[in-house]
Amino acid sequence: MPPPAPVPLNLPTLLEIVLSLMFIFFVVSLFVSGIWEFISTILRDKRATLLRNSLRHLLSDPAFADLIYGHPLIRGLIVRRNLRFIEKLFRRFLDREIDPITGQVVVRPAYIDPNVFARVLLGLIQQHANLPAPAPGLSAMAAPLQNNLQQLNQWVSTLPTSSLAISAEALLELQAILTALLQDADATNGGVKKALTSIENWYNAYMDRVSGHFKRYSQRGIRWVALVVVILFNIDVLHLTIRLYRDPVLRELTVGQATDVVRAVGDSLNETVARQVVAEQAVRERFQRDSLSRAGQPTDSLRRLIVRRDSSLTAISRKTRSRADSLDRQRTLLAGEALGLQQLPIGWGAFLADFNDPANRGWRQLGRVGQLLVGWGLMVAAVSFGAPFWFDVLVKLVNIRNVGKKPETDSTANT
């Protein structure tokens, strides 16, 4: 059966073709990202491994990370569990840390709070500082952190002779870094809080680079998964574009599915944002009324009021994030349903039939293979942008297409 005759390539037709392609990019990106999340979460805990390796390289000494993870504040975040069935089958190929005594999987944290890291670091320095013994009845671990920089500087000055089990080069590097951070805190008269903030900022700056490395790692993984999916299902962008141009029915069906997905997710998201704005406004108005009524009361009363307001706003934000996560799942389900409802021109059947056609021997076959390779490359490049990017583009294109359209209720209201 010959394909439908193409329609003239005017602006509305071109917009529909582009919108259809953006929707296909969005759906394929969702599918690929889902596969990648399964691989990275179930088969390999890359985040925790990368964090541990980053702490090992922070001062060019692997023992430093072991000291951090051995601190009670961090050790409590480490979970031990039994091997899953799939992990037992592929134990040799999986990146898993196994406890040699219990045989359980050691799951280290994928994130360490900057404030916790700063306090753990100062606690280790305090514990191993080469200073005179503390007063009777007090241990170095239990002694509270004094609110002055003199003792911190004293701890840092004794780092090269401390009992920390890391190399001399690492001790000197740690001393140089902390000395610079404490000098900045001393110059601003910030005390220990400023010193902790400086250490947190140093840690955050390093973790930003680690996050960039993990993002690049994820991008490479997504590209490889996309390449496998594109070849397996033969998703050729050039062939899709030609079919969408020649087949108005397929184009109309794809545009309709894209519009339905955008409308369904957009309505839910707008409702969530509106509820958050109303709830936050109510909390702020109540805070203003209460603060005016307590204007003459002690400062502690107002401080408790501020804490209660911040807690309410945090709870509202948490609920909004939870609803946003459910919207992401809803968007995924809608897109999957939409992909199942339409007959996209993907797969190997049509290509093999066209390739084996006696009329397409010679250079035509070579050209068809070249078109296929280019189409695969374009699809892999498009998927690497991610589903959120294509969904935002899809929303904008749907809004542009709907500009100037008269609402359906207008005609019914005038009759």
KOLVEXTI-981997 format. One record per atom (N, C-alpha, C): x, y, z. Coordinates in steps of 0.02 Angstrom, whole numbers, padded with zeros to 5 digits, always signed. Each point is the difference from the previous one (the first is absolute). Layout:
N
XYZ
...
//
This chain:
415
+00042-00060+00000
-00042+00060+00000
+00044+00062+00000
-00007+00043-00050
+00043+00059-00004
-00017+00049+00055
+00050+00039+00022
-00012+00049+00053
-00045+00055-00024
-00035+00034+00045
-00044+00055-00020
+00039+00055-00035
-00034+00035-00044
+00032+00055-00036
+00016+00056+00049
+00060+00029-00004
+00019+00053+00046
-00040+00063-00012
-00011+00037+00054
-00034+00064-00004
+00051+00055-00009
-00020+00059-00023
+00048+00055-00006
+00031+00017+00067
+00065+00015-00001
+00036+00014+00062
-00010+00074+00019
-00057+00015+00031
-00012+00068+00024
+00020+00004+00074
-00010+00059+00029
+00022+00011+00069
-00036-00045+00050
-00067-00007-00003
-00033-00045+00048
+00023-00072-00005
+00010-00024-00062
+00025-00068-00009
+00070-00008+00029
+00043+00048-00012
+00068-00002+00027
-00001-00001+00076
-00044+00041+00030
-00005+00002+00072
-00024-00067+00028
-00047-00031-00034
-00025-00065+00023
+00055-00054-00005
+00040+00002-00052
+00054-00048-00007
+00051+00009+00056
+00019+00063+00013
+00048+00013+00053
-00028-00020+00068
-00064+00016+00012
-00031-00018+00063
-00002-00076+00009
-00015-00036-00053
-00002-00073+00003
+00069-00028+00016
+00052+00028-00032
+00067-00024+00013
+00021+00014+00072
-00018+00060+00026
+00017+00016+00069
-00034-00048+00049
-00062-00020-00016
-00035-00047+00043
+00033-00069-00002
+00022-00021-00059
+00035-00064-00005
+00066+00003+00038
+00036+00055-00006
+00062+00008+00038
-00013-00005+00075
-00054+00031+00022
-00018-00001+00071
-00015-00071+00024
-00039-00037-00038
-00019-00067+00021
+00060-00047-00001
+00040+00003-00052
+00060-00043-00003
+00049+00019+00056
+00006+00064+00015
+00045+00021+00054
-00024-00027+00067
-00066+00000+00011
-00027-00029+00062
+00016-00074+00004
-00009-00035-00055
+00013-00072-00001
+00074-00014+00014
+00044+00038-00032
+00072-00011+00010
+00022+00018+00070
-00025+00056+00026
+00019+00020+00068
-00025-00050+00052
-00058-00030-00012
-00024-00052+00045
+00045-00060+00001
+00024-00021-00058
+00047-00056-00003
+00065+00017+00035
+00024+00061-00011
+00063+00021+00031
-00006+00003+00076
-00056+00026+00025
-00010+00002+00072
-00001-00070+00030
-00030-00047-00036
+00000-00069+00024
+00071-00027+00003
+00039+00013-00051
+00069-00025-00001
+00041+00031+00055
-00004+00066+00008
+00042+00035+00049
-00021-00014+00072
-00065-00012+00011
-00024-00011+00068
+00004-00072+00022
-00020-00046-00043
-00003-00070+00018
+00068-00034-00008
+00033+00013-00056
+00061-00037-00015
+00063+00034+00026
-00002+00065+00012
+00061+00033+00023
-00017+00065+00036
+00024+00005+00063
-00012+00060+00040
+00057+00049-00013
-00006+00035-00056
+00055+00043-00022
+00008+00062+00044
-00055+00028+00025
+00005+00061+00039
+00041-00011+00063
-00016-00053+00037
+00037-00013+00062
+00073-00016-00014
+00013-00038-00053
+00069-00016-00018
+00039+00062-00020
-00032+00043-00038
+00033+00062-00022
+00014+00045+00060
-00046+00004+00047
+00011+00042+00060
+00059-00026+00040
+00004-00065+00009
+00055-00028+00038
+00067+00012-00035
+00002-00011-00065
+00062+00012-00037
+00019+00074+00002
-00049+00044-00001
+00014+00072+00003
+00030+00019+00067
-00027-00029+00054
+00029+00014+00066
+00071-00029+00005
+00012-00055-00034
+00068-00028+00000
+00049+00046-00035
-00024+00034-00053
+00044+00044-00038
-00001+00071+00026
-00041+00014+00049
-00005+00069+00025
+00067+00024+00026
+00036-00043+00035
+00067+00017+00025
+00053-00049-00025
-00016-00034-00056
+00048-00046-00032
+00021-00056+00047
-00046-00023+00042
+00016-00054+00046
-00063-00042+00012
-00001-00064-00020
-00060-00042+00010
-00018-00008+00073
+00049+00004+00045
-00015-00010+00071
-00044+00056+00028
+00001+00058-00033
-00041+00056+00024
-00074-00017-00004
-00021-00031-00055
-00070-00020-00007
-00019-00052+00052
+00046-00046+00016
-00016-00050+00051
-00010+00032+00068
+00038+00053+00015
-00010+00035+00064
-00067+00035+00001
-00019+00031-00057
-00065+00034-00003
-00057-00050+00010
+00003-00055-00037
-00054-00050+00004
+00000-00036+00068
+00056+00001+00035
+00002-00033+00065
-00026+00042+00057
-00013+00064-00013
-00027+00043+00053
-00072-00020+00016
-00020+00004+00064
-00069-00021+00017
-00055+00036-00039
+00010+00065-00016
-00051+00036-00037
-00010-00027-00071
+00053-00026-00030
-00004-00027-00067
-00013-00075+00001
+00029-00034+00050
-00009-00072+00003
-00074-00019+00008
-00039+00043+00032
-00071-00014+00008
-00039+00003-00065
+00029+00030-00053
-00033+00004-00065
+00013-00062-00043
+00047-00041+00021
+00018-00060-00039
-00050-00056+00016
-00027-00030-00052
-00050-00053+00008
+00030-00066-00024
-00017-00053+00035
+00020-00068-00020
-00062-00041-00013
+00000-00035-00055
-00058-00041-00018
+00024-00064-00034
-00046-00047-00005
+00016-00064-00032
+00002+00008-00076
+00035-00045-00032
+00004+00001-00073
-00067-00018-00031
-00020+00038-00051
-00060-00018-00037
+00015-00058-00047
-00054-00029-00027
+00008-00058-00043
+00041+00016-00062
-00015+00058-00031
+00037+00019-00061
+00073+00016+00016
+00012+00025+00061
+00069+00014+00020
+00039-00064+00012
-00033-00052+00024
+00033-00064+00009
+00019-00031-00068
-00045+00009-00050
+00014-00029-00065
+00058+00035-00035
+00001+00067+00005
+00050+00040-00037
+00048+00034+00049
+00015-00033+00054
+00042+00030+00052
+00069+00019-00026
+00026-00040-00045
+00067+00014-00026
+00002+00062-00043
-00055+00018-00031
-00001+00056-00047
-00027+00065+00030
-00027-00003+00061
-00030+00058+00031
+00049+00037+00044
-00007+00066+00002
+00042+00042+00042
-00031+00004+00069
+00015-00050+00041
-00029-00004+00067
+00056-00010+00051
-00007+00035+00056
+00047-00008+00056
-00030-00051+00048
+00035-00055+00010
-00025-00055+00041
+00040-00002+00066
-00037-00003+00055
+00032-00007+00065
+00031-00070+00005
+00066-00006+00010
+00031-00067+00000
-00022-00043+00059
-00026+00030+00053
-00019-00038+00058
-00072-00026-00006
-00046+00045-00014
-00071-00018-00003
-00023-00021-00069
+00038+00019-00053
-00020-00015-00068
-00056+00044-00025
-00017+00054+00036
-00053+00045-00021
+00027+00055-00044
-00045+00032-00037
+00017+00057-00043
+00005+00062+00044
+00055+00037-00008
+00010+00063+00036
-00022+00057-00045
-00054+00033+00019
-00028+00056-00039
+00021+00064+00033
+00047+00035-00029
+00024+00064+00028
-00044+00057-00023
-00001+00055+00037
-00044+00057-00019
+00021+00030-00066
-00049+00021-00039
+00013+00034-00063
+00007+00075+00009
-00013+00025+00061
+00005+00072+00013
+00019+00010+00073
+00045+00046+00013
+00019+00019+00068
-00011+00075+00007
-00039+00019+00049
-00016+00070+00010
+00063+00041+00014
+00007+00059-00031
+00061+00040+00011
+00013+00017+00073
-00053+00016+00038
+00009+00016+00070
+00026-00060+00039
-00026-00059-00016
+00023-00061+00033
+00073-00013-00017
+00018+00010-00064
+00070-00010-00020
+00046+00047+00037
-00019+00064+00006
+00042+00049+00034
+00011-00019+00073
-00053-00021+00033
+00005-00018+00071
+00040-00065+00009
-00009-00047-00046
+00039-00061+00004
+00074+00014-00010
+00016+00043-00047
+00070+00017-00014
+00032+00033+00061
-00033+00050+00030
+00027+00032+00059
+00003-00048+00059
-00049-00045+00004
+00001-00049+00054
+00059-00047-00006
+00017-00021-00061
+00058-00043-00010
+00065+00036+00017
+00004+00063-00020
+00060+00039+00016
+00007+00008+00075
-00056+00014+00033
+00002+00008+00073
+00019-00066+00034
-00026-00055-00025
+00013-00064+00031
+00073-00020-00005
+00031+00015-00057
+00069-00023-00012
+00051+00056+00009
-00021+00057+00026
+00048+00055+00010
+00052-00018+00051
+00063+00019-00014
+00056-00014+00046
+00005+00055+00051
-00048+00001+00048
-00005+00051+00051
+00005-00033+00069
+00012+00040+00052
-00001-00029+00068
-00067-00032+00015
+00001-00047+00046
-00060-00037+00018
-00053+00048+00027
-00064-00011-00014
-00052+00044+00025
-00010-00009+00075
-00043+00041+00027
-00014-00002+00072
-00028-00068+00018
+00011-00022+00062
-00026-00066+00021
-00076-00003-00008
-00023-00057-00025
-00072-00010-00008
-00026+00021-00067
+00043+00028-00042
-00021+00022-00067
+00042-00037-00052
-00032-00024-00052
+00035-00030-00056
+00002+00048-00058
+00047-00009-00045
+00005+00045-00057
-00061-00004-00044
-00030-00059-00006
-00059-00007-00043
-00061+00034+00031
-00006-00002+00066
-00059+00027+00033
+00006+00074+00015
+00060+00028-00003
+00008+00070+00017
-00037+00043-00050
-00039+00049+00022
-00038+00042-00047
+00046+00046-00039
-00022+00016-00059
+00038+00046-00043
-00007+00071+00027
+00056+00029+00023
-00003+00067+00029
-00013+00052-00054
-00033+00053+00021
-00021+00052-00048
+00056+00051-00009
+00060-00022-00017
+00054+00046-00016
+00045-00034-00050
+00037+00039-00037
+00044-00027-00052
+00069-00017+00026
+00016+00020+00060
+00067-00013+00026
+00013-00075+00007
-00049-00036+00027
+00010-00072+00007
+00000-00036-00067
-00042+00024-00047
+00000-00030-00067
+00068+00010-00033
+00028+00060+00005
+00065+00012-00029
+00054-00042+00034
-00008-00012+00065
+00048-00042+00035
-00003-00072-00024
-00062-00024-00012
-00007-00068-00027
+00033-00005-00069
-00014+00050-00042
+00026-00003-00068
+00076+00005-00001
+00028+00039+00046
+00073+00008+00001
+00036-00064+00018
-00034-00045+00035
+00032-00064+00019
-00015-00057-00048
-00032+00015-00057
-00018-00053-00047
+00060-00042-00023
+00057+00031-00019
+00056-00042-00025
+00025-00051+00051
-00011+00012+00065
+00022-00048+00051
-00058-00038+00032
-00059+00005-00030
-00058-00033+00029
+00002-00075-00014
-00047-00036+00031
-00004-00073-00009
-00048-00021-00054
-00021+00047-00043
-00044-00018-00056
+00037-00049-00047
-00034-00054-00017
+00032-00053-00040
-00002+00016-00074
+00027+00057-00019
+00006+00018-00070
+00071+00024-00013
+00019+00006-00063
+00069+00015-00018
+00019+00070+00023
+00067+00011+00003
+00025+00066+00021
-00019+00053-00051
+00001-00017-00065
-00020+00049-00050
-00073+00020+00008
-00043-00048+00015
-00070+00015+00011
-00011+00043+00061
+00039-00013+00053
-00006+00041+00061
+00020+00072-00014
+00055+00010-00037
+00021+00068-00017
-00051+00035-00044
-00029-00037-00048
-00050+00030-00043
-00062+00019+00039
-00021-00045+00046
-00058+00015+00042
+00014+00060+00045
+00061+00005+00026
+00018+00057+00042
-00002+00065-00039
+00025-00001-00062
+00000+00061-00041
-00071+00022-00016
-00044-00048-00017
-00069+00017-00017
-00037+00029+00060
+00005-00034+00057
-00036+00022+00059
+00028+00066+00027
+00065+00009-00006
+00029+00064+00023
-00029+00058-00040
-00005-00009-00066
-00030+00053-00042
-00073+00012+00017
-00037-00053+00012
-00071+00007+00018
-00009+00034+00067
+00042-00017+00049
-00006+00030+00067
+00023+00073-00001
+00049+00016-00042
+00021+00070-00006
-00057+00043-00028
-00038-00028-00048
-00057+00036-00027
-00053+00010+00054
-00011-00050+00042
-00049+00006+00054
+00023+00050+00052
+00066+00001+00015
+00026+00046+00050
-00003+00072-00025
+00010+00010-00066
-00001+00067-00028
-00069+00031+00003
-00052-00041-00003
-00069+00025+00003
-00031-00004+00069
+00041-00019+00050
-00024-00005+00069
-00062-00045+00004
+00002-00054-00036
-00059-00044-00002
+00001-00056+00051
+00058-00014+00031
+00003-00053+00048
-00005-00068-00031
-00019-00049+00042
-00002-00069-00022
-00054-00010-00054
-00056+00035+00005
-00053-00008-00050
+00026+00020-00069
+00038+00054-00003
+00028+00020-00064
+00051-00051-00025
+00038-00029+00046
+00048-00051-00021
-00036-00061-00028
-00053-00021+00033
-00040-00056-00025
-00029+00016-00069
-00024+00061-00008
-00028+00020-00065
+00053+00000-00054
+00061+00021+00017
+00054+00000-00050
+00017-00071-00021
+00002-00046+00048
+00014-00070-00016
-00057-00029-00043
-00062+00017+00017
-00057-00023-00039
+00004+00025-00072
+00018+00064-00009
+00006+00027-00067
+00056-00034-00040
+00055-00015+00033
+00055-00037-00032
-00024-00069-00022
-00036-00034+00044
-00026-00066-00016
-00051+00003-00056
-00045+00051+00002
-00051+00007-00053
+00032+00013-00068
+00053+00042+00000
+00034+00015-00064
+00030-00064-00030
+00027-00042+00043
+00028-00063-00025
-00056-00047-00024
-00054-00003+00038
-00056-00044-00019
-00034+00023-00064
+00003+00065-00015
-00028+00024-00063
+00038-00030-00059
+00065-00005+00007
+00039-00033-00054
-00016-00074-00004
-00011-00031+00059
-00019-00070+00000
-00068-00010-00034
-00047+00046+00014
-00066-00004-00032
+00006+00007-00076
+00045+00044-00022
+00011+00007-00071
+00028-00064-00031
+00044-00033+00037
+00027-00064-00025
-00054-00052-00004
-00044-00003+00050
-00054-00049-00001
-00049+00015-00057
-00011+00064-00013
-00045+00018-00054
+00028-00022-00067
+00065+00010-00010
+00031-00023-00062
-00002-00076-00006
+00010-00033+00057
-00005-00074+00000
-00071-00022-00020
-00050+00034+00028
-00069-00017-00017
-00015+00013-00073
+00026+00055-00027
-00010+00016-00070
+00029-00054-00045
+00059-00023+00017
+00031-00054-00040
-00042-00064+00004
-00024-00016+00060
-00042-00059+00007
-00065+00005-00039
-00031+00060+00002
-00063+00010-00036
+00012-00006-00075
+00056+00026-00025
+00014-00005-00071
+00009-00073-00022
+00033-00039+00041
+00009-00071-00018
-00066-00037+00001
-00041+00013+00051
-00066-00032+00003
-00042+00023-00059
+00003+00065-00016
-00039+00026-00056
+00022-00033-00066
+00065-00010-00008
+00024-00032-00061
-00027-00071-00007
+00000-00037+00056
-00026-00068-00002
-00074-00001-00016
-00039+00045+00032
-00072+00003-00011
-00015+00021-00072
+00035+00050-00025
-00012+00025-00068
+00014-00054-00051
+00055-00037+00008
+00016-00053-00048
-00048-00059+00007
-00017-00017+00062
-00044-00057+00012
-00069+00010-00031
-00027+00061+00007
-00066+00015-00026
+00002+00037-00067
+00061+00013-00025
+00009+00035-00064
-00040+00065-00001
+00016+00046+00045
-00033+00064+00004
+00040+00050-00041
-00021+00010-00061
+00035+00042-00048
-00036+00067-00005
+00034+00054+00020
-00031+00066+00000
-00018+00022-00071
+00043-00012-00047
-00014+00021-00069
-00060-00037-00028
-00004-00065+00013
-00058-00039-00024
-00064+00024+00035
+00004+00015+00065
-00058+00025+00036
-00023+00067-00029
+00047+00043-00017
-00018+00065-00028
-00035-00008-00067
+00025-00044-00042
-00031-00011-00066
-00071-00027+00008
-00008-00049+00045
-00066-00029+00010
-00049+00050+00029
+00023+00041+00047
-00045+00050+00028
-00021+00052-00052
+00045+00014-00047
-00017+00048-00053
-00050-00030-00049
+00008-00064-00015
-00042-00032-00051
-00066-00026+00027
-00004-00010+00066
-00059-00033+00029
-00036+00049+00047
-00050+00036-00024
-00036+00048+00043
-00035-00034+00059
-00024-00061-00009
-00034-00035+00054
+00048-00015+00057
+00059-00025-00016
+00050-00013+00051
+00021+00064+00035
+00008+00053-00039
+00020+00064+00028
-00054+00027+00047
-00062-00004-00020
-00055+00024+00042
-00006-00040+00064
+00009-00066-00005
-00003-00042+00060
+00056+00016+00049
+00060+00010-00026
+00057+00016+00043
-00008+00067+00034
-00022+00050-00038
-00012+00066+00028
-00055-00002+00053
-00052-00039-00012
-00054-00006+00049
+00025-00031+00065
+00041-00053-00005
+00027-00031+00061
+00046+00048+00037
+00040+00038-00036
+00045+00048+00033
-00040+00054+00036
-00053+00024-00032
-00042+00051+00032
-00034-00026+00062
-00024-00062-00002
-00033-00030+00058
+00049-00007+00059
+00061-00021-00014
+00049-00008+00054
+00017+00068+00031
+00012+00050-00041
+00016+00067+00025
-00057+00028+00041
-00061-00009-00024
-00058+00027+00036
-00009-00035+00067
+00006-00066+00001
-00011-00038+00062
+00052+00018+00053
+00063+00002-00019
+00053+00015+00048
-00002+00074+00019
-00014+00044-00048
-00003+00071+00015
-00054+00018+00050
-00059-00030-00007
-00054+00015+00046
+00018-00022+00071
+00029-00059+00007
+00019-00024+00067
+00055+00044+00030
+00049+00020-00041
+00054+00041+00025
-00024+00069+00020
-00044+00030-00039
-00027+00066+00017
-00039-00003+00066
-00037-00054+00009
-00038-00008+00062
+00047-00005+00060
+00055-00037-00008
+00048-00008+00055
+00033+00066+00017
+00022+00037-00050
+00032+00065+00012
-00048+00049+00033
-00062+00001-00024
-00050+00045+00029
-00012-00016+00074
-00004-00063+00016
-00010-00020+00070
+00059+00021+00043
+00061-00007-00026
+00058+00020+00038
+00001+00075+00012
-00016+00040-00051
+00000+00073+00008
-00052+00021+00052
-00060-00029-00003
-00052+00018+00048
+00020-00019+00071
+00029-00060+00008
+00019-00023+00067
+00056+00043+00028
+00051+00017-00041
+00054+00042+00025
-00024+00070+00017
-00045+00027-00040
-00027+00066+00015
-00039-00001+00066
-00037-00053+00013
-00037-00005+00063
+00047-00003+00059
+00055-00037-00006
+00048-00005+00054
+00032+00068+00014
+00019+00036-00053
+00031+00066+00010
-00048+00050+00031
-00063-00001-00022
-00049+00046+00030
-00012-00016+00074
-00003-00064+00017
-00009-00018+00070
+00061+00021+00041
+00060-00006-00029
+00061+00021+00035
-00001+00075+00012
-00022+00039-00050
-00003+00073+00010
-00048+00019+00055
-00059-00033+00002
-00048+00016+00053
+00028-00019+00069
+00031-00058+00005
+00026-00022+00065
+00058+00044+00022
+00043+00020-00047
+00057+00041+00018
-00022+00069+00023
-00052+00028-00031
-00026+00065+00023
-00031-00005+00069
-00033-00055+00013
-00032-00008+00066
+00051-00013+00055
+00061-00022-00019
+00051-00014+00049
+00057+00050-00004
-00014+00058-00024
+00053+00050-00010
+00035+00018+00065
-00036+00001+00056
+00030+00019+00064
+00025-00057+00040
-00003-00061-00025
+00021-00058+00038
+00075-00012-00008
+00029-00044+00042
+00073-00013-00004
+00021-00028-00068
+00066+00004-00012
+00027-00022-00064
-00008-00075-00011
+00004-00039+00054
-00007-00073-00006
-00067-00019-00028
-00052+00036+00019
-00067-00015-00026
-00003+00011-00075
+00029+00056-00023
+00001+00013-00072
+00044-00050-00037
+00054-00021+00031
+00044-00049-00032
-00037-00066-00009
-00037-00021+00050
-00039-00062-00007
-00052+00006-00054
-00029+00060-00007
-00049+00012-00052
+00031-00006-00069
+00061+00027-00008
+00034-00004-00065
+00017-00073-00016
+00022-00038+00050
+00015-00070-00011
-00062-00038-00022
-00057+00015+00031
-00062-00034-00018
-00021+00018-00072
+00011+00063-00019
-00016+00021-00069
+00044-00037-00050
+00066-00003+00014
+00046-00034-00046
-00017-00075-00005
-00021-00030+00055
-00019-00071-00002
-00061-00011-00043
-00048+00046+00004
-00060-00006-00041
+00016+00007-00074
+00043+00048-00017
+00019+00009-00070
+00039-00060-00026
+00042-00029+00042
+00037-00060-00020
-00046-00058-00013
-00051-00008+00043
-00048-00055-00010
-00039+00009-00065
-00018+00062-00015
-00036+00013-00063
+00044-00016-00060
+00063+00020+00004
+00046-00015-00055
+00010-00075-00009
+00003-00036+00056
+00009-00073-00004
-00060-00033-00033
-00060+00023+00018
-00060-00028-00031
-00002+00015-00075
+00023+00060-00019
+00000+00018-00070
+00049-00044-00039
+00059-00013+00029
+00048-00044-00033
-00028-00070-00008
-00037-00023+00051
-00030-00066-00005
-00051-00004-00056
-00041+00053-00006
-00048+00002-00055
+00035+00006-00067
+00056+00036-00001
+00037+00007-00063
+00028-00068-00021
+00023-00040+00049
+00023-00067-00017
-00056-00043-00029
-00060+00006+00029
-00056-00038-00027
-00019+00024-00069
+00010+00065-00013
-00013+00027-00067
+00050-00028-00050
+00062-00008+00021
+00050-00030-00044
-00020-00072-00018
-00024-00037+00050
-00022-00068-00015
-00061+00001-00046
-00046+00048+00013
-00059+00005-00043
+00019+00017-00071
+00049+00045-00007
+00023+00019-00067
+00030-00060-00036
+00038-00041+00037
+00029-00060-00030
-00054-00049-00023
-00051-00011+00041
-00053-00046-00018
-00039+00026-00060
-00014+00065-00001
-00037+00028-00056
+00040-00007-00065
+00065+00012+00004
+00040-00005-00060
+00005-00073-00024
+00007-00046+00048
+00001-00070-00020
-00065-00023-00031
-00056+00024+00028
-00065-00017-00029
-00007+00030-00070
+00024+00061-00007
-00006+00032-00066
+00042-00037-00052
+00059-00022+00021
+00042-00037-00048
-00032-00066-00021
-00037-00031+00047
-00032-00063-00017
-00061+00009-00044
-00031+00059+00000
-00061+00011-00038
+00013+00015-00073
+00060+00021-00016
+00012+00020-00069
+00047-00049-00034
-00008-00006-00065
+00041-00046-00040
+00057+00040-00032
+00054+00008+00038
+00057+00037-00026
+00037-00042-00052
+00028+00031-00051
+00037-00036-00051
+00070-00018+00024
+00004-00043+00049
+00065-00023+00025
+00003-00076-00006
+00059-00027+00005
+00009-00072-00007
+00038-00016-00064
+00015-00064-00009
+00041-00022-00056
-00040-00025-00059
-00065-00011+00007
-00039-00030-00054
+00001+00041-00063
-00019+00064+00005
-00004+00043-00060
+00069+00011-00030
+00051+00007+00042
+00067+00012-00027
+00025-00061-00039
-00009-00060+00028
+00024-00060-00035
-00038-00012-00065
-00065+00014+00001
-00039-00008-00061
+00024+00048-00054
+00013+00062+00019
+00024+00050-00048
+00071-00016-00022
+00041-00024+00046
+00070-00014-00016
+00006-00060-00047
-00042-00050+00008
+00002-00060-00042
-00040+00006-00065
-00031+00057-00011
-00037+00011-00061
+00048+00000-00060
-00013-00041-00051
+00046-00002-00058
+00008+00068-00033
-00050+00043+00006
+00005+00066-00033
+00049+00046+00037
+00021-00018+00060
+00044+00043+00039
+00070-00028+00006
+00022-00038-00049
+00066-00028+00002
+00053+00053-00012
+00062-00015+00022
+00056+00043-00016
+00005+00061+00045
+00005+00058-00034
+00010+00063+00036
-00059+00018+00044
-00059-00021-00019
-00058+00015+00042
+00005-00035+00068
+00024-00062-00001
+00009-00035+00063
+00053+00035+00044
+00054+00020-00032
+00053+00035+00037
-00026+00066+00029
-00040+00036-00040
-00029+00062+00025
-00049-00011+00057
-00037-00055-00004
-00048-00016+00054
+00037-00015+00065
+00056-00036-00004
+00040-00015+00059
+00030+00065+00029
+00024+00044-00044
+00026+00064+00024
-00053+00041+00035
-00061+00002-00029
-00055+00035+00032
-00016-00030+00069
+00003-00066+00004
-00014-00034+00063
+00050+00019+00054
+00064+00002-00018
+00052+00017+00049
-00007+00072+00024
-00015+00045-00047
-00011+00070+00019
-00061+00007+00045
-00054-00036-00017
-00060+00003+00042
+00012-00026+00069
+00038-00054+00006
+00018-00026+00067
+00040+00051+00040
+00049+00030-00032
+00042+00049+00035
-00040+00060+00025
-00046+00024-00042
-00042+00057+00021
-00045-00019+00058
-00026-00061+00000
-00044-00021+00055
+00040-00006+00065
+00059-00030-00003
+00042-00006+00061
+00018+00069+00026
+00018+00046-00045
+00015+00068+00022
-00060+00034+00032
-00059-00011-00027
-00060+00030+00028
-00016-00029+00069
+00007-00065+00008
-00015-00032+00065
+00048+00024+00054
+00062+00017-00018
+00049+00022+00050
-00020+00065+00033
-00045+00039-00029
-00023+00061+00032
-00045-00014+00060
-00031-00057+00003
-00042-00019+00057
-00073+00016-00010
-00042-00039+00035
-00073+00009-00006
-00024+00067+00025
+00026+00028+00057
-00024+00066+00022
+00009+00054-00052
+00057-00001-00036
+00012+00050-00051
-00053-00004-00055
-00012-00061-00025
-00048-00007-00055
-00071+00014+00023
-00016-00014+00063
-00067+00016+00023
-00011+00075+00002
+00051+00038+00023
-00006+00073+00000
-00009+00027-00071
+00039-00028-00047
-00007+00021-00070
-00069-00018-00026
-00024-00059+00018
-00066-00023-00022
-00055+00046+00026
+00005+00021+00062
-00050+00046+00028
-00002+00065-00038
+00059+00027-00016
+00003+00063-00037
-00029-00007-00070
+00015-00055-00034
-00027-00010-00067
-00075-00009+00001
-00026-00037+00049
-00073-00008+00005
-00033+00067+00012
+00029+00041+00042
-00028+00067+00013
+00002+00043-00062
+00055-00004-00038
+00004+00039-00062
-00053-00023-00050
-00009-00065-00004
-00049-00027-00047
-00071+00020+00020
-00013+00005+00064
-00067+00017+00024
-00015+00074+00000
+00051+00042-00013
-00012+00072-00002
-00046+00017-00058
-00051+00038+00014
-00046+00021-00052
-00058-00046-00011
+00002-00059+00031
-00057-00045-00007
-00058+00023+00044
-00059-00001-00028
-00059+00019+00039
-00021-00057+00045
-00012+00013+00064
-00022-00054+00045
-00065-00032-00025
-00007-00065+00016
-00059-00036-00023
-00063+00025+00033
+00006+00029+00060
-00059+00023+00036
-00030+00063-00030
+00039+00035-00041
-00026+00062-00029
-00058-00014-00047
+00009-00050-00043
-00053-00015-00049
-00062-00025+00034
+00008-00039+00053
-00059-00026+00034
-00035+00054+00041
+00039+00049+00025
-00031+00052+00040
-00041+00048-00042
+00020+00008-00064
-00035+00048-00043
-00063-00030-00031
-00008-00066+00004
-00059-00030-00030
-00058-00001+00048
//
